[in-house]
Structures are given as structure tokens and as C-alpha cells.
Amino acid sequence: MNDTIQVNLFGSLGKERVQYSELPSPLTLDTPTPLADVLERLEISVNRVQLVMVNHRAVKGNATIHPGDRVALFPREYPIFVDWNSYRL
């Protein structure tokens, strides 16, 4: 079983979290974990994130991240499609 997730940080999030600047960056995750806990491990405030995509699909803030997932985090300043407005954190 794959015990990592692949994290992609875009815009200012990638610039601030230098250890995750290489895309995608692995993060060990042994069990399904709430998105809020993943953000905490990455030391990223939920207030800094506008949109989260898991496995290429927009998710809501109460999403659970599973080992093997691909996670993309987009900061507040990043433009998003209007279709994703209901997915803003």
C-alpha cells in the first residue's frame, strides 16, 4: 500500500513552503486524514487556501485525504473557474 500523498503547492504557497517546492512533493500519510490535519502538517493556514483538488477534482473543506491521493493546493490570490466557487474554503 502506498503510504504517501503527492502534494502540489501553487502560487505563494509553493514559495513559502520551500521544502515542498518540488512538484509533486511526497508527504507520508498512513491513514485517511481530514484535510484540515493535512494542512496543519504542511503548516499552511486554511485561510491561505482558496481551492483544494484531490485526484484532479475540486473538494470541499471537510474532505478526507487518503494514502495514495494527489493533492493540489491553490492560494487565495490564484484565479479559479466560476464553476468551483462552491468549493472555495
Phi, psi and omega per residue, in radians:
M1 nan 2.388 3.111
N2 -1.323 2.076 -3.108
D3 -1.793 0.454 3.097
T4 -2.233 2.780 2.925
I5 -2.019 2.731 3.069
Q6 -1.777 2.136 -3.064
V7 -1.908 2.278 3.040
N8 -2.089 2.068 3.105
L9 -1.864 2.257 -3.094
F10 -1.958 2.788 3.095
G11 1.019 -2.410 -3.072
S12 -1.137 -0.439 3.123
L13 -1.089 -0.740 3.123
G14 -1.184 -0.610 3.136
K15 -1.239 -0.579 -3.112
E16 -1.396 -0.568 -3.084
R17 -1.802 1.288 -3.023
V18 -0.964 -0.649 -3.113
Q19 -1.147 -0.257 3.100
Y20 -1.970 0.360 -3.051
S21 -1.291 -0.412 3.083
E22 -1.396 2.202 -3.068
L23 -1.766 2.384 -0.336
P24 -1.367 2.717 3.118
S25 -1.852 2.374 3.123
P26 -1.384 2.562 3.041
L27 -2.420 2.185 -3.112
T28 -1.193 2.307 3.133
L29 -2.544 1.867 -3.040
D30 -1.422 -0.519 -3.078
T31 -2.371 2.850 3.017
P32 -0.969 2.339 -2.984
T33 -2.367 2.377 3.077
P34 -1.031 2.531 3.123
L35 -0.935 -0.725 -3.126
A36 -1.014 -0.658 3.123
D37 -1.231 -0.622 3.081
V38 -1.132 -0.777 3.108
L39 -1.060 -0.699 3.113
E40 -1.092 -0.747 3.104
R41 -1.096 -0.581 3.111
L42 -1.422 -0.090 -3.093
E43 1.031 0.782 3.111
I44 -2.102 2.161 3.104
S45 -1.219 2.411 3.103
V46 -1.027 -0.458 3.122
N47 -1.195 -0.292 3.137
R48 -1.541 -0.241 -3.026
V49 -1.796 2.290 3.106
Q50 -1.702 -0.706 -3.037
L51 -2.515 2.436 3.063
V52 -2.147 2.305 3.048
M53 -2.078 2.347 3.096
V54 -2.113 2.133 -3.110
N55 0.935 0.756 3.049
H56 1.252 0.318 3.095
R57 -2.248 2.382 3.089
A58 -1.139 2.435 3.130
V59 -2.233 2.784 3.093
K60 -1.482 2.956 -3.064
G61 -1.121 -0.316 -3.141
N62 -1.653 0.291 -3.107
A63 -1.134 2.682 3.033
T64 -1.907 2.305 -3.138
I65 -1.731 2.308 -3.095
H66 -1.916 2.619 3.039
P67 -0.924 2.380 -3.113
G68 1.664 -0.214 -3.135
D69 -1.233 2.734 2.983
R70 -1.897 2.163 -3.062
V71 -2.064 2.277 3.067
A72 -2.098 2.245 -3.134
L73 -2.011 2.238 -3.127
F74 -2.023 2.272 -3.104
P75 -1.291 2.944 -3.123
R76 -0.969 -0.621 -3.058
E77 -1.383 -0.136 -3.076
Y78 -1.356 2.277 3.118
P79 -1.240 2.466 3.094
I80 -2.263 2.789 3.108
F81 -1.216 2.559 -3.129
V82 -1.054 -0.488 3.112
D83 -1.045 -0.410 -3.045
W84 -1.688 0.099 -3.108
N85 -0.978 -0.635 -3.126
S86 -1.275 -0.139 3.124
Y87 -1.756 0.005 3.118
R88 -1.055 2.449 3.108
L89 -1.424 nan nan
